[in-house]
């Protein structure tokens, strides 16, 4: 992206986005387990469906959904560990866990995809392997070179989008989730079709210009795309 295109994207964003919008409750989950569920189930489906998955899980197991503030992790004693989620899935199998507990049969892809409940189990096993159990542990991932490789080796997780989103939900302000919402926004705003890596860099640069963290800007863009509101009289969606 050249400077002129970035200028155009900044102008478009300042004119149309609510840059004062705060992060949603999804960024204040009380346990890392809920971040895993959200990050895996959110790919390729409406977010309202993801919220139903989270609600079903929390209601069935009586798990606390949200902490009081986004910027402060709850005490470990009040969190559900990753191993606890592993035990729950293995106790009844990932298929029953999907059908009976989460009430959701989505797969990681329409063709040859595995149940997302199985992907959740696989992600949790990778986290447990690297001693990541609680929200406070996530920052150590940057010091584990093998972690990203192990995560992306899980069927359906090769793009790394779910990993980025997991880290965002767990507190990383410097990442974005370069999914189709972000790609469509850039295309709609300035008629550019970047790949996911290019889109990531574009949003990071745009975040600097509008004085926001990449995570917050990602959320603001996502909210507009989710609401599908017309931007202005000249650029109706």
C-alpha positions as CSV (number, residue, x, y, z in Angstrom):
1,X,0.0,0.0,0.0
2,X,1.3,3.4,-1.0
3,X,1.0,6.6,1.1
4,X,-1.8,7.9,-1.0
5,X,-3.9,4.8,-0.4
6,X,-3.2,4.9,3.3
7,X,-4.2,8.6,3.3
8,X,-7.5,7.6,1.6
9,X,-8.2,4.8,4.1
10,X,-7.5,7.1,7.0
11,X,-9.8,9.8,5.7
12,X,-12.5,7.2,5.0
13,X,-12.2,5.7,8.5
14,X,-12.2,9.1,10.3
15,X,-15.3,10.1,8.3
16,X,-17.3,7.0,8.9
17,X,-16.1,4.9,11.9
18,X,-17.0,5.4,15.5
19,X,-13.4,5.8,16.7
20,X,-14.5,6.2,20.3
21,X,-16.1,2.8,20.5
22,X,-14.8,0.6,23.3
23,X,-14.0,-3.1,23.2
24,X,-16.9,-5.4,23.8
25,X,-17.5,-7.8,26.7
26,X,-15.9,-10.6,24.6
27,X,-12.5,-9.0,25.5
28,X,-13.2,-9.5,29.2
29,X,-13.7,-13.2,29.4
30,X,-12.9,-14.6,32.9
31,X,-11.0,-17.6,31.7
32,X,-8.7,-18.6,28.8
33,X,-11.0,-21.5,28.1
34,X,-13.7,-19.1,26.9
35,X,-11.2,-17.3,24.7
36,X,-10.4,-20.6,23.0
37,X,-14.0,-21.4,22.4
38,X,-14.7,-18.0,21.0
39,X,-11.6,-17.9,18.8
40,X,-12.3,-21.3,17.2
41,X,-16.1,-21.0,16.8
42,X,-16.0,-17.4,15.5
43,X,-14.4,-18.3,12.2
44,X,-16.8,-18.3,9.3
45,X,-20.1,-17.9,11.2
46,X,-22.2,-15.1,12.6
47,X,-21.0,-13.9,15.9
48,X,-24.4,-14.2,17.4
49,X,-24.0,-18.0,17.0
50,X,-20.7,-17.8,18.9
51,X,-22.3,-16.0,21.8
52,X,-24.9,-18.8,22.0
53,X,-22.0,-21.3,22.2
54,X,-20.4,-19.4,25.0
55,X,-23.7,-19.0,26.8
56,X,-24.5,-22.7,26.5
57,X,-21.1,-23.7,27.9
58,X,-21.2,-21.3,30.8
59,X,-24.7,-22.2,31.8
60,X,-24.1,-26.0,31.7
61,X,-20.9,-25.9,33.7
62,X,-21.7,-22.9,35.8
63,X,-18.6,-21.1,34.5
64,X,-18.2,-17.3,35.2
65,X,-18.3,-15.6,31.8
66,X,-16.8,-12.1,32.3
67,X,-14.3,-10.4,34.6
68,X,-15.0,-7.0,36.0
69,X,-12.5,-5.0,33.8
70,X,-10.8,-5.7,30.5
71,X,-7.4,-4.4,31.7
72,X,-7.0,-6.6,34.7
73,X,-6.9,-10.3,34.8
74,X,-8.9,-12.1,37.5
75,X,-7.1,-14.1,40.2
76,X,-6.1,-17.6,39.0
77,X,-8.3,-19.2,41.7
78,X,-11.4,-17.7,40.0
79,X,-10.5,-19.0,36.5
80,X,-11.2,-22.2,34.8
81,X,-7.9,-23.9,33.7
82,X,-7.3,-25.3,30.2
83,X,-6.9,-28.8,31.7
84,X,-10.4,-28.5,33.1
85,X,-11.9,-27.9,29.7
86,X,-9.9,-30.8,28.3
87,X,-11.3,-33.1,31.0
88,X,-14.8,-31.9,30.3
89,X,-14.5,-32.7,26.5
90,X,-12.8,-36.0,27.0
91,X,-15.4,-37.1,29.6
92,X,-18.1,-37.3,27.0
93,X,-16.2,-37.1,23.7
94,X,-16.0,-34.1,21.4
95,X,-19.1,-35.1,19.4
96,X,-21.4,-35.2,22.4
97,X,-19.7,-32.1,23.7
98,X,-20.6,-30.3,20.5
99,X,-24.2,-31.6,20.2
100,X,-25.3,-31.8,23.8
101,X,-23.4,-29.0,25.6
102,X,-22.6,-26.4,23.0
103,X,-25.6,-27.3,20.8
104,X,-23.5,-26.5,17.7
105,X,-22.3,-28.8,14.9
106,X,-20.2,-26.3,12.9
107,X,-17.0,-27.7,11.4
108,X,-13.7,-25.9,10.7
109,X,-14.5,-26.0,7.0
110,X,-17.4,-27.3,4.8
111,X,-15.1,-29.7,3.0
112,X,-13.2,-32.2,5.1
113,X,-13.4,-30.0,8.2
114,X,-13.4,-31.4,11.7
115,X,-16.0,-30.5,14.3
116,X,-15.0,-27.2,15.9
117,X,-15.3,-29.0,19.3
118,X,-12.5,-31.3,18.2
119,X,-10.4,-28.3,17.2
120,X,-11.1,-26.7,20.6
121,X,-9.8,-29.9,22.2
122,X,-6.7,-29.9,20.0
123,X,-5.9,-26.3,20.8
124,X,-6.3,-26.9,24.5
125,X,-3.9,-29.8,24.3
126,X,-1.3,-27.6,22.6
127,X,-1.8,-24.9,25.3
128,X,-1.5,-27.5,28.0
129,X,1.6,-29.0,26.4
130,X,3.3,-25.6,26.6
131,X,2.1,-25.0,30.2
132,X,-0.5,-22.3,29.2
133,X,-3.4,-22.7,31.6
134,X,-4.6,-19.3,32.6
135,X,-4.9,-15.8,31.1
136,X,-1.8,-14.8,33.0
137,X,0.2,-17.5,31.2
138,X,-0.5,-16.2,27.7
139,X,2.2,-13.6,27.5
140,X,4.8,-16.4,27.7
141,X,3.7,-17.7,24.3
142,X,6.0,-15.2,22.6
143,X,9.0,-17.0,24.3
144,X,7.9,-20.5,23.0
145,X,9.0,-20.8,19.3
146,X,7.3,-24.2,18.9
147,X,3.9,-22.9,20.0
148,X,2.8,-21.3,16.7
149,X,4.0,-24.3,14.8
150,X,2.0,-26.7,17.0
151,X,-1.1,-24.5,16.8
152,X,-1.0,-24.1,13.0
153,X,-0.5,-27.9,12.7
154,X,-4.1,-28.4,14.0
155,X,-6.5,-29.2,11.1
156,X,-8.2,-26.0,10.0
157,X,-5.9,-23.7,11.9
158,X,-3.1,-23.3,9.3
159,X,-3.9,-19.6,8.5
160,X,-3.1,-18.5,12.0
161,X,-6.2,-16.3,12.1
162,X,-7.7,-18.1,15.1
163,X,-4.4,-17.9,16.9
164,X,-4.2,-14.1,16.4
165,X,-7.8,-13.8,17.7
166,X,-7.1,-16.0,20.7
167,X,-4.2,-13.8,21.7
168,X,-6.4,-10.7,21.1
169,X,-9.1,-12.0,23.4
170,X,-6.4,-12.9,25.9
171,X,-5.2,-9.4,26.1
172,X,-2.7,-8.7,23.2
173,X,-3.4,-5.1,22.0
174,X,-1.0,-5.2,19.1
175,X,-2.7,-7.9,17.0
176,X,-5.7,-8.0,14.6
177,X,-7.8,-10.7,13.2
178,X,-7.3,-10.4,9.4
179,X,-10.5,-12.2,8.5
180,X,-13.0,-11.5,5.7
181,X,-14.5,-8.6,7.7
182,X,-11.2,-6.7,7.6
183,X,-10.5,-7.7,4.0
184,X,-14.0,-6.5,2.9
185,X,-13.6,-3.2,4.8
186,X,-10.4,-2.3,3.1
187,X,-11.8,-3.3,-0.3
188,X,-14.9,-1.3,0.3
189,X,-13.1,1.8,1.5
190,X,-10.3,2.1,-1.1
191,X,-11.0,-0.7,-3.6
192,X,-7.9,-2.7,-2.7
193,X,-7.8,-6.4,-2.3
194,X,-4.9,-7.3,0.1
195,X,-4.0,-10.7,1.4
196,X,-4.2,-11.4,5.1
197,X,-0.6,-10.4,5.8
198,X,-0.9,-7.1,3.9
199,X,-4.2,-6.4,5.6
200,X,-2.6,-6.9,9.0
201,X,0.1,-4.3,8.2
202,X,-2.4,-1.9,6.7
203,X,-4.6,-1.9,9.9
204,X,-1.6,-1.6,12.2
205,X,-0.4,1.4,10.2
206,X,-3.9,2.9,10.2
207,X,-4.2,2.3,14.0
208,X,-1.1,4.5,14.5
209,X,-2.6,7.3,12.5
210,X,-5.9,7.3,14.4
211,X,-4.2,6.8,17.8
212,X,-5.8,3.5,18.6
213,X,-4.4,0.0,19.4
214,X,-4.6,-2.4,16.5
215,X,-7.0,-4.6,18.5
216,X,-9.4,-1.7,19.2
217,X,-9.4,-0.6,15.6
218,X,-10.0,-4.1,14.5
219,X,-13.0,-4.3,16.8
220,X,-14.4,-1.0,15.6
221,X,-14.1,-2.1,11.9
222,X,-15.7,-5.4,12.8
223,X,-18.6,-3.8,14.5
224,X,-19.4,-1.6,11.5
225,X,-19.2,-4.6,9.1
226,X,-21.4,-6.6,11.5
227,X,-24.0,-3.9,11.6
228,X,-23.7,-3.3,7.9
229,X,-24.6,0.4,8.2
230,X,-24.3,2.7,5.2
231,X,-21.2,5.0,5.7
232,X,-22.4,8.1,4.0
233,X,-24.5,9.3,1.0
234,X,-21.7,8.8,-1.5
235,X,-20.3,5.5,-0.3
236,X,-23.4,3.5,0.8
237,X,-22.6,-0.2,1.3
